[in-house]
């Protein structure tokens, strides 16, 4: 989802980009010293050449030509060495800034709540962490340095030109004004182009990322061409925006390159008449044009500098938009660590509405779960079961009411201590590109092999893991797509069980397993659930039967509670929900055969 850019003035964004240089003060100072030394050496050359012409060549003084020429060569060497250091310093600094900013952005993303990630397309976030940061690096490491050099040279050269010939210097200045007008028009035209181009890149990245991640679904439903059309549309938008930029560059860039040559030609022509009139020497005219060249020829790159600056500002807006987003789920001031809990969970008149909706997902839910009790949440799709379960580990905060664990409002305890007491298994298990052992021990990297094996046995995963090529050291492909859905779900269950949490939140943990595997896991789960408080989101009657109590949720409200067998006998709505789920399961089995 594309969000509106943060309302930061362009100057404010530029200032924030420049503040990224503060931690690198020493490098900046060293680069400035290199620039000053290089500038002094460079500015001394035209005056030296003018002396060689006027005093050495014109008067045939060999005793001056050789020393002055050797001095000029020395200045060229100094200029080359200092330019090397300046480029190396600024380039390395910009790379470090990019790396630091990427790490800062990634760390900030980890701290943002689930609701933020639900709203944002992953491709847009990826574009901000890659191409946008690269644009910032190019500006700080190259365009900004070049702008600093050009500005410094412009001031020094203006003084030198006024000393050599004030009248000719004023003429050159007047002729430069149209160039700056052209450059500024070009910058204004490109400003909108760069911003739209960045957004288009994000859309293309999103389509590619989604297609790569969902390739099996695309093939299963024969939607490859639909994906191709999506990418074509996004790529066409990017192409059109870039072609618009190409048109502007084709119009303005030639003019920016032509102007310096015209200016030098005019100055040589007018300066020649002044030499003939005795107002200027030949050496001074040569020096004048060389000084002018130090500024005029680089002026061709003003358009590039301004484009880089505009790209960096647009990129900075997008990056700072993320960094300026404050976590809505965070430790409150004075939050205390939650000690080992008994496992009581209470929903005290809880209501919740998603930010993107006007209808409440939960309405006045009042429910208490005793320590060690297993409660199954049953309801139609979209009734609010997963939303209610998500409030326990504080993925969301209720709009009204409280969620209590052992009498503690979860908003008043630290997130780390709360979540360390809770094991969560989602209905769509996520695995990482790592070994089976590393995926199970994801929350506890130092877990012993015996503990990992014990968790895998409890989840019914041990046997199939041993059958893998390298057993627990087998690499799981990206998102675990090298495994079946049931295998992924069992590993996710093992990951939750490894922590030995007091509270388990199981969001339909058996939805992707076959009947045989379901029976195996259920046998293990029954023993495990006896020592935990469990919130079980279930659709299968066999899974619901494991619960001590069943809670029926309809349209975000608790409409019935009781034992599974009792509700089957007395509650028609409960029977309808289970019957509907049974039909869906049978249809799914038919489609897969």
C-alpha positions as CSV (number, residue, x, y, z in Angstrom):
1,X,0.0,0.0,0.0
2,X,1.3,3.4,-0.9
3,X,1.0,5.9,1.9
4,X,1.1,9.6,1.4
5,X,4.6,11.1,1.8
6,X,5.5,12.7,5.0
7,X,4.8,16.4,4.9
8,X,8.4,17.5,5.2
9,X,9.6,20.6,3.3
10,X,12.3,19.9,0.8
11,X,14.8,22.0,2.7
12,X,14.1,20.1,5.9
13,X,14.7,16.8,4.1
14,X,18.0,18.2,2.7
15,X,19.1,19.3,6.2
16,X,18.3,15.9,7.5
17,X,20.4,14.3,4.8
18,X,23.3,16.6,5.6
19,X,23.0,15.7,9.3
20,X,24.0,12.2,8.3
21,X,27.5,13.6,7.9
22,X,27.9,14.5,11.6
23,X,29.2,11.1,12.8
24,X,31.9,11.4,10.1
25,X,33.3,14.8,11.0
26,X,36.9,13.7,10.8
27,X,36.5,12.3,7.4
28,X,34.7,15.5,6.3
29,X,37.4,17.7,7.7
30,X,40.1,15.6,6.0
31,X,38.2,15.8,2.7
32,X,37.8,19.6,3.1
33,X,41.6,19.9,3.7
34,X,42.2,17.9,0.5
35,X,39.8,20.1,-1.4
36,X,41.6,23.3,-0.2
37,X,45.1,22.0,-1.0
38,X,43.8,20.9,-4.5
39,X,42.1,24.2,-5.1
40,X,45.2,26.2,-4.2
41,X,47.3,24.1,-6.5
42,X,44.8,24.3,-9.3
43,X,44.2,28.1,-9.0
44,X,48.0,28.7,-9.1
45,X,48.4,27.0,-12.4
46,X,46.8,29.6,-14.7
47,X,48.7,32.4,-13.1
48,X,51.9,30.4,-13.5
49,X,51.1,29.7,-17.2
50,X,50.4,33.4,-17.7
51,X,53.9,34.2,-16.4
52,X,55.5,31.6,-18.6
53,X,53.8,33.3,-21.6
54,X,54.3,36.9,-20.7
55,X,57.7,36.8,-19.0
56,X,59.3,33.7,-20.3
57,X,58.2,33.0,-23.9
58,X,57.5,36.6,-24.9
59,X,61.0,37.8,-23.7
60,X,62.8,34.5,-24.6
61,X,63.9,33.9,-21.0
62,X,64.9,30.3,-20.7
63,X,65.9,30.8,-17.1
64,X,62.3,31.4,-16.2
65,X,60.6,28.9,-18.5
66,X,62.2,25.8,-17.0
67,X,61.7,26.6,-13.3
68,X,58.1,27.8,-13.8
69,X,57.3,24.7,-15.9
70,X,58.7,22.4,-13.2
71,X,56.7,24.2,-10.6
72,X,53.6,23.8,-12.8
73,X,54.3,20.0,-13.0
74,X,54.7,19.9,-9.2
75,X,51.3,21.6,-8.8
76,X,49.7,19.1,-11.2
77,X,51.1,16.3,-9.1
78,X,49.8,17.8,-5.8
79,X,46.4,18.2,-7.4
80,X,46.4,14.6,-8.5
81,X,47.4,13.3,-5.1
82,X,44.9,15.4,-3.2
83,X,42.1,14.5,-5.6
84,X,42.9,10.8,-5.0
85,X,42.6,11.3,-1.2
86,X,39.4,13.4,-1.6
87,X,37.7,10.8,-3.8
88,X,38.7,7.9,-1.6
89,X,37.6,9.7,1.6
90,X,34.3,10.8,0.3
91,X,33.5,7.5,-1.5
92,X,34.3,5.4,1.6
93,X,32.3,7.8,3.8
94,X,29.2,7.6,1.6
95,X,29.4,3.8,1.6
96,X,29.5,3.7,5.4
97,X,26.6,6.2,5.6
98,X,24.6,4.0,3.3
99,X,25.4,0.9,5.3
100,X,24.6,2.6,8.6
101,X,21.3,4.0,7.3
102,X,20.3,0.6,5.9
103,X,21.0,-1.0,9.3
104,X,19.0,1.8,11.1
105,X,16.1,1.4,8.7
106,X,16.0,-2.4,9.0
107,X,16.2,-2.2,12.8
108,X,13.4,0.4,12.8
109,X,11.2,-1.8,10.6
110,X,11.7,-4.7,13.1
111,X,10.3,-2.4,15.9
112,X,7.2,-1.3,13.9
113,X,3.9,-3.1,14.7
114,X,2.2,-5.8,12.7
115,X,-0.4,-3.3,11.6
116,X,2.3,-1.3,9.8
117,X,3.6,-4.3,7.8
118,X,0.0,-5.3,7.0
119,X,-0.5,-1.9,5.3
120,X,2.8,-1.7,3.4
121,X,3.8,-3.7,0.3
122,X,7.1,-5.5,0.8
123,X,8.3,-4.2,-2.6
124,X,7.9,-0.6,-1.5
125,X,9.9,-1.3,1.7
126,X,12.6,-3.2,-0.4
127,X,12.9,-0.2,-2.8
128,X,13.5,2.1,0.2
129,X,16.2,-0.1,1.6
130,X,18.0,-0.5,-1.8
131,X,17.6,2.0,-4.6
132,X,16.5,5.0,-2.3
133,X,19.6,4.5,-0.1
134,X,21.8,4.2,-3.2
135,X,20.4,7.6,-4.4
136,X,21.3,9.1,-1.0
137,X,24.8,7.6,-1.2
138,X,25.4,9.0,-4.7
139,X,24.4,12.5,-3.5
140,X,26.4,12.6,-0.3
141,X,29.5,10.9,-1.8
142,X,29.7,12.5,-5.2
143,X,27.1,15.2,-6.1
144,X,27.5,17.1,-2.8
145,X,31.3,16.9,-3.1
146,X,31.2,18.1,-6.6
147,X,28.8,20.9,-5.7
148,X,31.2,22.0,-2.9
149,X,34.1,22.0,-5.3
150,X,32.2,23.9,-7.9
151,X,31.0,26.5,-5.4
152,X,34.5,27.0,-3.9
153,X,36.1,27.3,-7.3
154,X,33.3,29.7,-8.4
155,X,34.1,32.1,-5.5
156,X,37.9,31.9,-5.9
157,X,37.8,32.1,-9.7
158,X,35.4,35.1,-9.6
159,X,38.0,37.0,-7.5
160,X,40.8,36.0,-9.9
161,X,38.8,37.1,-12.9
162,X,38.0,40.4,-11.3
163,X,41.7,41.0,-10.6
164,X,42.7,40.1,-14.2
165,X,40.0,42.1,-16.0
166,X,36.9,43.4,-14.2
167,X,35.1,44.3,-17.4
168,X,35.6,40.9,-19.0
169,X,34.6,39.2,-15.8
170,X,31.3,41.1,-15.6
171,X,30.6,40.2,-19.2
172,X,31.2,36.5,-18.4
173,X,28.9,36.8,-15.4
174,X,26.1,38.3,-17.4
175,X,26.4,35.5,-20.0
176,X,26.3,32.9,-17.3
177,X,22.8,34.0,-16.0
178,X,20.8,32.3,-18.9
179,X,22.7,29.1,-18.1
180,X,21.4,29.1,-14.5
181,X,17.9,29.9,-15.6
182,X,18.0,26.9,-18.0
183,X,19.5,24.6,-15.3
184,X,16.8,25.6,-12.7
185,X,14.0,25.0,-15.3
186,X,15.5,21.6,-15.9
187,X,15.6,20.9,-12.2
188,X,11.9,21.8,-11.7
189,X,10.8,19.6,-14.6
190,X,12.8,16.6,-13.2
191,X,11.7,17.0,-9.6
192,X,8.3,15.4,-10.2
193,X,9.8,12.9,-12.6
194,X,12.2,11.5,-10.0
195,X,9.5,11.2,-7.3
196,X,7.2,9.3,-9.7
197,X,10.0,7.1,-10.9
198,X,10.8,6.1,-7.3
199,X,7.2,5.1,-6.7
200,X,7.1,3.2,-10.0
201,X,10.3,1.3,-9.1
202,X,8.6,0.3,-5.8
203,X,5.6,-1.0,-7.7
204,X,7.7,-3.1,-10.1
205,X,9.7,-4.5,-7.2
206,X,6.5,-5.4,-5.4
207,X,5.1,-7.3,-8.4
208,X,8.4,-9.2,-8.9
209,X,8.7,-10.1,-5.2
210,X,5.1,-11.3,-5.0
211,X,5.3,-13.3,-8.2
212,X,8.6,-15.0,-7.0
213,X,7.1,-15.8,-3.6
214,X,3.8,-17.0,-5.0
215,X,5.0,-18.9,-8.1
216,X,3.4,-22.1,-7.0
217,X,0.0,-20.5,-6.6
218,X,0.4,-18.8,-10.0
219,X,1.1,-22.1,-11.7
220,X,-1.5,-24.0,-9.7
221,X,-4.2,-21.6,-10.9
222,X,-2.8,-20.9,-14.3
223,X,-2.3,-17.2,-13.6
224,X,1.2,-16.8,-15.0
225,X,-0.1,-14.5,-17.8
226,X,-2.0,-12.4,-15.2
227,X,1.3,-11.9,-13.3
228,X,3.0,-11.0,-16.6
229,X,0.3,-8.4,-17.3
230,X,0.6,-7.0,-13.9
231,X,4.4,-6.6,-14.3
232,X,3.9,-5.2,-17.8
233,X,1.5,-2.5,-16.5
234,X,3.9,-1.6,-13.7
235,X,6.9,-1.6,-16.0
236,X,5.0,0.5,-18.6
237,X,4.3,3.1,-15.9
238,X,8.0,3.1,-15.0
239,X,9.0,3.3,-18.7
240,X,6.6,6.2,-19.4
241,X,8.0,8.2,-16.4
242,X,11.6,7.5,-17.4
243,X,10.8,8.4,-21.0
244,X,9.4,11.7,-19.8
245,X,12.7,12.2,-18.0
246,X,14.6,11.2,-21.2
247,X,12.7,13.9,-23.1
248,X,13.6,16.6,-20.6
249,X,17.2,15.6,-20.6
250,X,17.3,15.5,-24.4
251,X,16.0,19.0,-24.4
252,X,18.1,20.6,-21.7
253,X,21.4,18.6,-21.5
254,X,22.7,19.6,-25.0
255,X,22.1,23.3,-24.1
256,X,24.0,22.8,-20.9
257,X,26.9,21.3,-22.8
258,X,26.8,23.9,-25.6
259,X,26.9,26.9,-23.3
260,X,30.4,26.6,-21.9
261,X,31.9,26.5,-25.4
262,X,29.9,29.5,-26.5
263,X,31.0,31.4,-23.4
264,X,34.7,30.6,-24.0
265,X,34.4,31.6,-27.6
266,X,32.8,35.0,-26.8
267,X,35.5,35.7,-24.1
268,X,38.3,34.8,-26.5
269,X,36.8,37.1,-29.1
270,X,36.2,40.1,-26.8
271,X,39.5,39.4,-24.9
272,X,41.4,39.4,-28.2
273,X,40.3,42.9,-28.9
274,X,41.3,43.9,-25.4
275,X,44.8,42.4,-26.0
276,X,45.1,44.3,-29.2
277,X,44.0,47.5,-27.4
278,X,46.7,46.9,-24.7
279,X,44.2,46.5,-21.9
280,X,45.2,42.8,-21.4
281,X,48.3,40.7,-22.1
282,X,48.2,37.4,-24.0
283,X,49.3,35.6,-20.8
284,X,46.5,37.2,-18.8
285,X,43.9,36.3,-21.5
286,X,45.1,32.6,-21.5
287,X,45.0,32.6,-17.7
288,X,41.5,34.3,-17.8
289,X,40.1,31.6,-20.0
290,X,41.7,28.8,-18.0
291,X,40.2,30.2,-14.8
292,X,36.9,30.5,-16.6
293,X,37.2,26.9,-17.7
294,X,37.6,25.7,-14.2
295,X,34.0,26.9,-13.5
296,X,32.3,27.0,-16.9
297,X,33.0,23.5,-18.1
298,X,32.0,21.8,-14.8
299,X,28.8,23.9,-15.1
300,X,27.7,21.3,-17.6
301,X,27.2,19.0,-14.7
302,X,25.0,21.3,-12.7
303,X,22.0,19.6,-14.2
304,X,23.4,16.2,-13.0
305,X,24.1,17.7,-9.5
306,X,20.7,19.1,-9.3
307,X,19.2,15.8,-10.5
308,X,21.2,13.9,-7.9
309,X,20.1,16.3,-5.2
310,X,16.4,16.0,-6.3
311,X,16.7,12.2,-6.4
312,X,18.3,12.2,-2.9
313,X,15.6,14.5,-1.5
314,X,12.8,12.3,-3.0
315,X,14.6,9.2,-1.7
316,X,15.1,10.9,1.7
317,X,11.4,11.7,1.9
318,X,10.6,8.0,1.4
319,X,13.2,6.7,3.8
320,X,12.4,9.3,6.5
321,X,8.7,8.5,6.1
322,X,9.5,5.1,7.5
323,X,12.0,6.3,10.1
324,X,9.5,8.9,11.3
325,X,6.8,6.3,11.8
326,X,6.6,5.7,15.6
327,X,5.9,2.2,16.9
328,X,2.4,2.1,18.3
329,X,3.2,-1.2,20.1
330,X,6.1,-0.5,22.4
331,X,7.1,-0.6,26.0
332,X,5.4,2.2,27.9
333,X,7.3,4.3,30.4
334,X,7.5,2.4,33.6
335,X,6.7,-1.0,32.1
336,X,7.8,-3.8,34.3
337,X,9.1,-7.2,33.4
338,X,6.6,-10.0,33.7
339,X,7.9,-12.8,35.9
340,X,7.0,-16.5,35.4
341,X,3.3,-16.6,35.0
342,X,0.6,-19.1,36.0
343,X,-1.1,-18.5,32.7
344,X,-4.5,-16.8,33.4
345,X,-5.7,-14.8,30.4
346,X,-8.6,-12.3,30.8
347,X,-10.2,-10.2,28.1
348,X,-11.9,-7.4,30.0
349,X,-14.7,-5.9,27.8
350,X,-12.3,-5.8,24.8
351,X,-13.3,-4.0,21.5
352,X,-11.0,-3.6,18.5
353,X,-11.3,-2.0,15.1
354,X,-8.6,-2.2,12.4
355,X,-7.3,1.2,11.2
356,X,-8.4,0.4,7.6
357,X,-12.0,-0.4,8.6
358,X,-14.9,1.3,10.2
359,X,-16.5,-1.8,11.5
360,X,-15.3,-3.3,14.7
361,X,-13.5,-6.7,14.4
362,X,-14.2,-7.3,18.1
363,X,-17.0,-5.9,20.3
364,X,-17.2,-6.0,24.1
365,X,-15.5,-9.4,24.5
366,X,-15.5,-10.5,28.1
367,X,-13.7,-13.8,28.6
368,X,-11.4,-15.3,31.2
369,X,-9.2,-18.4,30.7
370,X,-8.0,-20.2,33.8
371,X,-4.4,-21.3,34.2
372,X,-3.8,-24.6,32.4
373,X,-7.1,-24.4,30.5
374,X,-7.4,-25.0,26.8
375,X,-10.0,-22.9,25.1
376,X,-10.9,-23.3,21.4
377,X,-12.1,-20.3,19.5
378,X,-14.6,-21.3,16.9
379,X,-16.3,-19.1,14.3
380,X,-16.8,-18.4,10.6
381,X,-13.9,-16.9,8.6
382,X,-13.6,-13.2,9.6
383,X,-15.5,-13.6,12.8
384,X,-12.6,-12.2,14.9
385,X,-10.9,-15.4,16.2
386,X,-7.4,-14.6,15.0
387,X,-7.8,-10.9,16.0
388,X,-8.7,-11.9,19.6
389,X,-5.7,-14.3,19.8
390,X,-3.4,-11.6,18.4
391,X,-4.1,-9.4,21.4
392,X,-2.5,-11.8,23.8
393,X,1.1,-11.4,22.5
394,X,0.2,-7.8,21.9
395,X,0.5,-7.7,18.2
396,X,-2.3,-5.2,18.5
397,X,-3.7,-3.1,21.4
398,X,-7.5,-3.1,22.0
399,X,-9.3,0.1,21.3
400,X,-11.4,-0.4,24.4
401,X,-11.0,-2.7,27.4
402,X,-7.9,-4.5,28.7
403,X,-6.1,-7.8,28.0
404,X,-4.7,-9.2,31.3
405,X,-2.2,-12.0,31.9
406,X,-2.1,-13.1,35.5
407,X,-3.9,-9.8,36.3
408,X,-1.3,-7.7,34.6
409,X,-2.4,-5.4,31.8
410,X,-0.2,-6.5,28.9
411,X,0.3,-2.8,27.9
412,X,2.1,-2.2,31.3
413,X,4.7,-5.1,31.0
414,X,7.7,-5.2,28.7
415,X,7.1,-6.8,25.3
416,X,10.1,-9.1,25.6
417,X,9.0,-10.5,29.0
418,X,5.4,-10.9,27.8
419,X,6.3,-12.7,24.5
420,X,8.9,-14.9,26.2
421,X,5.9,-16.5,28.1
422,X,3.9,-17.1,24.9
423,X,4.4,-19.6,22.1
424,X,2.7,-18.7,18.9
425,X,1.9,-20.8,15.8
426,X,0.3,-19.0,12.9
427,X,-2.1,-20.6,10.4
428,X,0.4,-19.8,7.6
429,X,3.8,-21.0,9.0
430,X,6.9,-19.0,8.1
431,X,10.3,-20.6,7.8
432,X,13.6,-19.0,7.0
433,X,16.4,-19.9,4.7
434,X,18.3,-21.8,7.3
435,X,18.7,-25.4,8.6
436,X,15.9,-27.3,10.2
437,X,17.7,-27.0,13.5
438,X,18.1,-23.3,13.2
439,X,14.4,-22.8,12.3
440,X,13.2,-24.8,15.3
441,X,15.7,-23.0,17.6
442,X,14.9,-19.6,16.0
443,X,13.9,-18.0,19.3
444,X,16.7,-19.8,21.2
445,X,19.8,-20.0,19.0
446,X,21.8,-21.7,21.8
447,X,19.3,-24.4,22.4
448,X,20.8,-27.9,22.9
449,X,20.3,-30.5,20.3
450,X,18.3,-32.6,22.7
451,X,15.9,-29.8,23.4
452,X,15.3,-29.2,19.6
453,X,14.8,-32.9,19.1
454,X,12.3,-33.1,22.0
455,X,10.3,-30.2,20.5
456,X,10.3,-31.8,17.1
457,X,9.1,-35.1,18.6
458,X,6.3,-33.3,20.4
459,X,5.2,-31.6,17.1
460,X,5.3,-34.9,15.2
461,X,8.2,-33.6,13.1
462,X,11.1,-35.8,14.2
463,X,10.5,-38.7,11.8
464,X,10.2,-36.7,8.6
465,X,13.2,-34.6,9.6
466,X,15.4,-37.7,10.0
467,X,14.3,-38.7,6.5
468,X,15.7,-35.5,5.0
469,X,19.1,-35.6,3.3
470,X,21.0,-34.0,6.2
471,X,18.5,-34.5,8.9
472,X,18.3,-31.5,11.2
473,X,21.1,-29.8,9.2
474,X,19.1,-29.9,6.0
475,X,18.8,-26.4,4.6
476,X,15.2,-25.2,4.3
477,X,14.6,-23.2,1.1
478,X,13.2,-19.7,1.1
479,X,9.9,-19.6,3.0
480,X,10.3,-23.4,3.5
481,X,8.8,-24.1,0.0
482,X,11.0,-27.2,-0.3
483,X,8.8,-28.8,2.4
484,X,5.1,-29.7,2.3
485,X,2.6,-27.5,4.0
486,X,2.1,-30.0,6.8
487,X,5.9,-30.3,7.3
488,X,6.2,-26.5,7.6
489,X,3.4,-26.4,10.1
490,X,5.0,-29.1,12.3
491,X,8.3,-27.3,12.3
492,X,6.5,-24.1,13.3
493,X,4.8,-25.9,16.1
494,X,8.1,-27.3,17.3
495,X,9.5,-23.8,17.2
496,X,6.8,-22.6,19.6
497,X,7.1,-25.7,21.9
498,X,10.9,-25.3,22.2
499,X,10.5,-22.3,24.5
500,X,8.3,-24.3,26.9
501,X,5.9,-21.3,27.3
502,X,3.2,-21.1,29.9
503,X,0.8,-19.8,27.2
504,X,0.2,-21.2,23.8
505,X,-1.6,-19.4,21.0
506,X,-2.2,-21.9,18.2
507,X,-3.9,-20.4,15.1
508,X,-5.3,-23.5,13.3
509,X,-2.1,-25.4,13.8
510,X,-3.4,-28.5,12.0
511,X,-4.9,-26.9,8.9
512,X,-2.2,-28.2,6.5
513,X,-1.6,-31.7,7.8
514,X,-3.2,-34.9,6.7
515,X,-5.5,-37.1,8.8
516,X,-2.7,-39.5,9.9
517,X,-0.3,-36.6,10.8
518,X,-3.2,-34.8,12.6
519,X,-3.8,-37.8,14.8
520,X,-0.1,-38.1,15.6
521,X,0.2,-34.4,16.5
522,X,-3.0,-34.4,18.5
523,X,-1.8,-37.3,20.6
524,X,1.3,-35.3,21.5
525,X,-0.6,-32.0,21.8
526,X,-3.0,-33.5,24.4
527,X,-0.1,-34.2,26.7
528,X,1.5,-30.8,26.1
529,X,-1.7,-28.8,26.5
530,X,-2.3,-30.3,29.9
531,X,0.6,-28.2,31.3
532,X,-0.2,-24.9,29.5
533,X,-2.8,-22.3,29.1
534,X,-3.8,-22.6,25.4
535,X,-5.9,-20.5,23.1
536,X,-6.7,-22.8,20.2
537,X,-8.2,-21.4,16.9
538,X,-9.7,-24.5,15.3
539,X,-12.0,-25.5,12.5
540,X,-11.9,-29.3,12.7
541,X,-14.2,-31.0,15.2
542,X,-11.4,-33.4,16.2
543,X,-9.2,-30.5,17.1
544,X,-11.9,-28.6,19.0
545,X,-12.6,-31.7,21.0
546,X,-9.2,-31.4,22.6
547,X,-10.3,-28.1,24.3
548,X,-11.6,-27.9,27.8
549,X,-14.0,-25.2,26.7
550,X,-15.2,-23.8,23.4
551,X,-16.0,-20.2,22.7
552,X,-18.2,-19.4,19.7
553,X,-17.5,-16.0,18.1
554,X,-19.9,-14.4,15.6
555,X,-19.2,-11.0,14.1
556,X,-16.7,-10.1,16.8
557,X,-18.9,-11.1,19.7
558,X,-18.8,-14.0,22.0
559,X,-22.2,-15.7,21.6
560,X,-21.8,-19.0,23.3
561,X,-19.3,-20.9,25.6
562,X,-19.3,-24.5,26.8
563,X,-18.0,-27.9,26.1
564,X,-17.8,-29.1,22.6
565,X,-20.3,-32.0,23.1
566,X,-22.8,-29.7,24.8
567,X,-22.6,-27.0,22.2
568,X,-23.1,-29.6,19.4
569,X,-26.3,-30.7,21.1
570,X,-27.7,-27.3,22.1
571,X,-26.4,-24.6,19.7
572,X,-27.5,-24.6,16.1
573,X,-25.1,-21.8,15.1
574,X,-22.1,-23.9,16.4
575,X,-23.3,-26.9,14.4
576,X,-23.5,-24.7,11.3
577,X,-20.0,-23.4,11.7
578,X,-18.5,-26.9,12.1
579,X,-20.6,-28.2,9.3
580,X,-19.5,-25.4,7.0
581,X,-15.8,-26.1,7.8
582,X,-16.3,-29.8,7.2
583,X,-17.7,-29.1,3.7
584,X,-14.7,-26.8,3.0
585,X,-12.3,-29.5,4.0
586,X,-14.0,-32.1,1.8
587,X,-13.9,-29.7,-1.1
588,X,-10.2,-29.0,-0.5
589,X,-9.5,-32.7,-0.5
590,X,-11.4,-33.2,-3.8
591,X,-9.5,-30.3,-5.4
592,X,-6.1,-31.9,-4.4
593,X,-7.0,-35.4,-5.7
